[in-house]
Amino acid sequence: MNHEIVVLVESEILPGRADALREVVGRVIEHCGATEPGLLAYDWFLNEDESEARVVERYADSDAILFHFQNYARFGEELATCREMKKLTLLGEPNEALLEALEAMAPPVFLPAMRVTER
């Protein structure tokens, strides 16, 4: 059974804050990449006019996401000065602890239907 969870985050970049966002995100990626063994991917994308960001996060399991929430919290205030999170979506089968932690956000959850296994 595959316990991987993908998190999709949609954010609005605050006016004039794209460069600041890049700087903070660079530090977040460096820190999380070095300290989170369950982090499989953490990719940020900006649209052409740098008004919106999308993040694709992939974790080994729900516990790895819960660890990430605590581990990256130190960057939360800085990120909030650069972007406003609009939507978070979960892909996979999150455990009860993760669903409880995200209850206030009420993210949509998409369960696995079909997959291509690694070749």
Summary of the structure (lengths in Angstrom):
residues: 119
radius of gyration: 14.5
end to end distance: 16.6
largest distance: 44.4
contacts: 314
relative contact order: 0.25
helix: 35%
strand: 30%
